[in-house]
């Protein structure tokens, strides 16, 4: 199969369409739409629905590196459209897990599939380090009561704050239970894994 770019538009908005020449009519394609979470940058790709999910991810990662300039260590893919409880956006759903299946079997012959590219937080950029220093200075000067990072409530006699995600950010018991039920495994502030 050969990829033929049909359209490209630059600046903050990337929109690529790729047409893959079919080898036969028994090998229909599926449109895969990818979008950087919480941004408008997106792209569309057509892949054979008979390839394995691991091959789909490999091809998507090559295209994301080429079109978005993002290495696979900078992001995780999240299947779009997942139903999340308590008004949590689908961009915060659990990361996509590759199974030993083809696209056809995993997505039941859907014609279109969508993924978010959820970026990991930057830790070594000058902006990130200056922002981190400013937040540290702010927290050192803040003498108010500790608050839950999610609901911003101070703990009561019935609730406590915990370090559920293993980072320095604290979360109350109620919000922690909501994270457990929703399958959220990363801190909402620093994206530290549990």
N, C-alpha and C positions, 0 to 999 in steps of 0.2 A: 504494500500500500504506500502511496506517496501523498504527502501533504501539499496542498496548493493553497497558499494564503489568498483569500478573496478580498479582505478589507482590513485596514489597520488605521486607527486614529490615535494620536499621541496625547500629550499633556497628562493631566491627572486621570483621564478616563481612557482605558485601553479596551478595545472591543475587537477581538480577532475572531474570524470565522475560518474554519479549515474544512475543506472538502476532501475526504479520502476516497480515492477511486476504488470502487468495489471490484472484488475479484469475481464474485457471482451474486446472484439475487438471493441465495439462501443465507447470506451473511449480512443482514441489515445492520445499520449503524444506530447508535444511540447518541443523542446530543448531551454533552456534559458541560454545564454552566458552572464556572467557579468565580467567586467574588471574595475580595478581602473583607473580612468581617468589619462592620461599622464604617466602611468606606464605599465609594462608588466604583472603584477599579474592578473590572471584571473581564472575563474572556469566555468564549464558547469553543468547544472542541467536539469533533465527531470521532467516535471510536467504534470498532466492531463490538457488538454486544456478546460475541462468543469468546472474547479473551478473558483470562483469569483476572480476578480483582487485583492480585499482586502486579500483573502487567499493566492494568489500568492505572494504578498508583504510580508505577515507574514512569509511564508516559506522561501522566499529569505533572509529576515533579520536573521532568525535562522541560515541558511547556511552561510551567510556572517560573522556572529559572530563566528561561529565554524571554518570556513576556513580562514578568514582574520583577526579575532580578533578585529572586528570593531563593536561598539555599534551603534544602529540606530541614536543616537543623534550626531554621528560624520560624517554623510554623508547624501546625498540625491541621489536618483536614477534618472538617465536621460536616456530616450530612445535613443539608438544609431541610427545613420542614418538620423537624422533630417536635412533638408536642411536649412542652415543658410546663411544669406546674407553677402556680403562684406568680404568673406574669413574667417569668424568666425568659429572656429572648432566646431563640433557637441557636444564636451564635454561641451561647454558653453551654450547649448540649455536650455530652461526652464525645470525645474524638472518635473518628471512624475506625473501626476494627476490621482488618483484612481477614477474610475467611477463605478457605480453599474452595471457592465457587467461581463461576463465571459471572460476568455482569448480568447476563440473561437470567440466571437462576437467582441471583441475589435481589435483583430489582424487578422481577416478574414481567419482563418484556415491556417495561416503561419506555416511552420514546425520549424522555428527557429526565436527567438527573442533575441535582444541584448540590454544590459543596461550598462551604465557607473556608477560606484560608485564615485560620486564627493565628495571628502573629504572637510569638512569645515576647515578653517584655525585653527591651534592650537594657543591658547592664553595664556595658563598657563604653557607651558613647558619651561625649562631653555633655550633651543635653541631659542624658539619663543620670550622670553622676552629679551634675549641678542641681538637678531636680531632687535627687536623693538627699543631697546635702541640705537643701532648703527644707525638705520634709523632716529630716532629722533635727535641724535647728528649731523648726516649728514645734516638733513634739517635745524637745527639751524645755522649751519655754511655756508649754501648755500645762497648766496646773489644774485643769478641769478633771472631772470624773472620767474614768475609762468608759468607752462606748463600744458597742458592737459595730463592726465594720459594715454590716449589711443594713440593719434597721436603725442604727445610730442611737439606740436606747442605752441608758445606763443600767447595769445589772440591779435587780431587786433581790429581796430575800428569797424569792422563788427561783431566780435564774442566776447563772454564773457565766463568766466569760472563759472561753477555752482557746487554746492554740490548735484547733482542729487540723489546720493545713500544715502544721510544722514550721510556720514562719512566725514573725513577730506580731502579725495582725490577729486580733482577738474577735471571736464570734460568740454570740449568746447561744444558750441551749436550744431555743426555739428555732433560730435561723440555722443552726447546725443540723437539727433534725430535718429541716426543709432541704438542706444541701444533700443529706444522705438519701432522702426520698427521690430527689431529682437526679441523683448520680453525679453531682458536681464534685470533681476531684481536684480542683485548682482554686487557689485563693483568688477572689475577685479583684483584689488590688494589685498584687505582685505576680500572680499566676504561678506561685510556688506549688509544686505537686504535693499531694497528701502522702 
